[in-house]
C-alpha cells in the first residue's frame, strides 16, 4: 500500500514538476547597453593540455562596464568555445554570452561568429 501511495503521489506531481521546468526564466537573459563596450584587454595565457582559454570580456553592471578576466575551461571534445562578445543591435549593444558550439568552424565564420581558442 505504501508503494502504491508513493507512486500515485509521484505521478500526480510530474505535471507540476514539468511546469516548473518550462516556466523557469532563461539563465542567458538579454543584457543590453546604449554605450559601446571599450576595446577588449590583452590577456596573456599559457596553453594547457585538456583546457581552452576563454578570453575576458566587458560586463555591463550598474550603468558601466566592468572587466571579467579570462579563464581556463575544461576542453569539450567535439565542441568549440565561442567567446563572449557584444553585438550592435540598432542604437544599442547586446551581449552574447560565451558558449560551447558543435557547429563546424566554417558555419560559425559564415555567420560572423568569432571563436577563441
PATIKE-768972 format. One line per field, with one value per residue (C-alpha): x, y, z. Coordinates in Angstrom, 1 decimal. Layout:
BEGIN
xx	(X, ...)
yy	(Y, ...)
zz	(Z, ...)
***
This chain:
BEGIN
xx	(0.0, 2.9, 4.5, 1.2, 0.7, 4.2, 3.8, 0.5, 1.9, 4.9, 2.6, 0.4, 3.4, 5.0, 2.9, 3.7, 7.5, 7.4, 5.6, 8.3, 11.0, 9.1, 8.5, 11.9, 13.4, 16.3, 19.7, 21.0, 18.9, 19.4, 21.9, 21.9, 23.6, 23.3, 27.0, 29.6, 32.0, 35.6, 38.2, 39.0, 42.0, 45.1, 45.5, 48.5, 48.0, 49.9, 48.3, 47.4, 46.6, 42.9, 41.9, 41.0, 41.4, 38.1, 39.2, 37.9, 35.1, 33.3, 30.3, 27.6, 26.8, 25.5, 25.5, 29.1, 31.3, 33.5, 36.2, 35.8, 39.2, 39.6, 39.8, 40.7, 37.8, 37.9, 38.0, 34.9, 35.7, 33.8, 32.9, 34.4, 34.2, 32.6, 33.8, 31.6, 31.0, 29.0, 27.0, 25.4, 21.6, 20.3, 21.5, 22.1, 24.7, 23.7, 25.9, 26.1, 27.3, 30.2, 29.1, 30.1, 29.2, 29.2, 28.8, 31.6, 34.2, 33.1, 29.4, 30.4, 32.6, 29.8, 27.6, 30.3, 30.9, 34.4, 36.0, 38.5, 41.0)
yy	(0.0, 2.4, 1.8, 2.4, 5.7, 6.8, 6.0, 7.8, 10.9, 10.9, 10.5, 13.4, 15.7, 15.1, 17.6, 20.2, 19.5, 19.8, 23.2, 24.4, 23.4, 25.0, 28.3, 28.8, 32.0, 31.7, 32.0, 33.7, 36.8, 39.5, 42.2, 45.4, 48.8, 52.1, 52.6, 50.7, 48.5, 49.5, 47.6, 44.1, 43.9, 41.9, 38.9, 36.6, 32.9, 29.7, 26.8, 23.9, 20.3, 19.5, 23.1, 26.0, 29.7, 31.6, 35.3, 38.0, 40.3, 43.5, 43.0, 45.7, 46.3, 49.2, 51.6, 50.9, 48.2, 46.0, 43.7, 40.0, 38.3, 35.3, 31.8, 28.2, 25.9, 22.1, 21.1, 19.6, 17.1, 17.8, 21.3, 24.7, 27.6, 30.7, 33.7, 36.3, 39.3, 42.4, 43.0, 46.2, 46.0, 49.2, 52.0, 49.5, 46.9, 43.4, 40.9, 37.4, 35.1, 32.7, 29.1, 25.7, 25.1, 21.9, 23.7, 23.4, 26.2, 27.3, 27.6, 29.9, 32.1, 32.3, 33.8, 36.2, 34.5, 34.6, 31.8, 31.9, 29.0)
zz	(0.0, 0.8, -2.6, -4.4, -2.4, -3.2, -6.9, -7.1, -5.4, -7.8, -10.8, -9.7, -9.1, -12.5, -14.4, -11.7, -12.0, -15.8, -15.4, -13.1, -15.6, -18.5, -16.7, -15.2, -16.6, -19.0, -17.5, -20.6, -20.0, -22.6, -21.4, -23.4, -23.2, -25.0, -24.7, -26.8, -24.8, -24.5, -26.6, -25.2, -22.9, -23.9, -21.7, -21.5, -21.0, -21.4, -23.3, -21.1, -22.1, -21.8, -21.4, -23.6, -22.8, -22.6, -23.1, -20.8, -21.7, -20.7, -18.5, -18.1, -14.5, -12.5, -15.5, -16.5, -18.0, -15.7, -17.0, -16.3, -16.7, -18.9, -17.5, -18.4, -19.2, -19.5, -23.1, -24.6, -27.3, -30.5, -29.4, -29.7, -27.3, -28.8, -26.7, -25.0, -27.3, -27.8, -31.0, -32.2, -32.4, -33.8, -31.5, -28.6, -27.8, -26.8, -25.0, -26.4, -23.7, -24.3, -25.0, -26.4, -30.1, -32.0, -35.4, -37.9, -37.9, -41.4, -40.2, -37.4, -39.6, -42.2, -39.5, -38.4, -35.0, -33.8, -31.9, -29.1, -28.7)
***
